[in-house]
Amino acid sequence: MNSAESAALALVLRERGWSPAENGESADMVLLNTCAVRQTAEQRVMGRLAQYQALKRSRRSLGQTFALVVAGCMAERLGDSLKEKFDAVDYVMGTAARSVFPVILETLEKGQSLTAILTDEKPQFSFSASHLEEGRLGLKSFHSFVPIMHGCNNYCSYCIVPYVRGREISRSPASITAEIRLLAGRGVRAITLLGQNVNSYRFEDEAGRVTDFPALLELTARETEKSPIRWVRFLSSHPKDLSSDAIRVMAEHRVFCRHLHLCVQHGSNAVLTAMNRRYTRERYLDLVDEIRQAIPGITLSTDILVGFPGETEADLELTLDLMERVKFHYAYMYHYNPREGTAAYDLPGRIGEAVKRERLARVIALQKKHTQELLKQRIGSRETILIEGISRKNADELIGRTERDEMAVVSGKADAIGRFARVSISSLCGNTLRAKELTLCPGD
Ligand code: SF4
């Protein structure tokens, strides 16, 4: 979400003739787009603000200065207290206030102070028209996020997001399809529909006509049918809201990648209840069966959070058991850290650091085993990949992704970036497939 929003802000800058500076020493403005989900992310931003504060002082002594703007969830959460802590901060732009950004730029272009645009009014959130990132290596962008929602109504007890992004707002289907058309016109090959909980997407127009998530998927499939966009993904799916209709539409249209990120968080009903996730492990396992029956060969990934207050050894065993039953392709795994301002912050039964780390290590070890087993099954197969870039380890190799969200490395030249190719999977190195015999897809 932050990447998409940063791309939208960068587009506003480019449209007004601004260009990226080499560094803070030569910038007219420094914009920090922040995340508040984890304490560590906020600590990093605090460190960066301290650096920019020192830089601003030294540039001021040379008769130069720059504007320092803080945007995003942390800006929303901490508001003007950031200005009190760091007097170098000129403007704090919360998540709902992005519409103020052009005004900030206009004010700077006129050489005026940003304090002049302070307003008491609460700005309304609005979606940007495009979130296309600038292509790397001088190439066109081949992938774009397409936000379809903002905010979240779920209030999982460990999560700060609903407090900093507010309640769900669904973007109009007309605005979403307009962005998809724009991306198709730019030659984009893959898109990801984005929201905190895409399955609860629901837009009602003035005539009372409702578009829900399955209907939006149908619309997306139609819109991309005769376009260069060949792959569509969506993120994130909440198990309590993923409907049979959405699974059916996904199964019916090949444009939807055969991969689904379905956050489970935990395998114990007691912990799921304490987390306020509003589904059971039984419901989750049934959903996995339904998805796999409807879409054979689909891969699943997930998020797992261990060490939640009150978690017992038996609860952890249930999580390991659920992982054994599902066999996720990969997982983002964390241990719980209390987040001030969330419902779980005051829960009794906090787990000690050493126990949390030990439990997380067991979850990670099991996931590693599953990932390896599943990826090894690909060896010997012929796969289609979208080439995403040059391998960081070897400049003569390209890195690509299958529709099942597996990474593959293959020898090739940079002009294949952004194109679909067929490759033969020959081996596995870590969690990356090694491939050979790259053939660019015809007409690509
Ligand atoms: S669904 Fe839960 S974890 Fe996800 S953003 Fe909403 S509150 Fe946070």
Residues whose N, C-alpha, C, O or C-beta is under 5 A from the ligand:
A	BS01	SF4	C152 N154 Y155 C156 C159 V161 Q196 N197
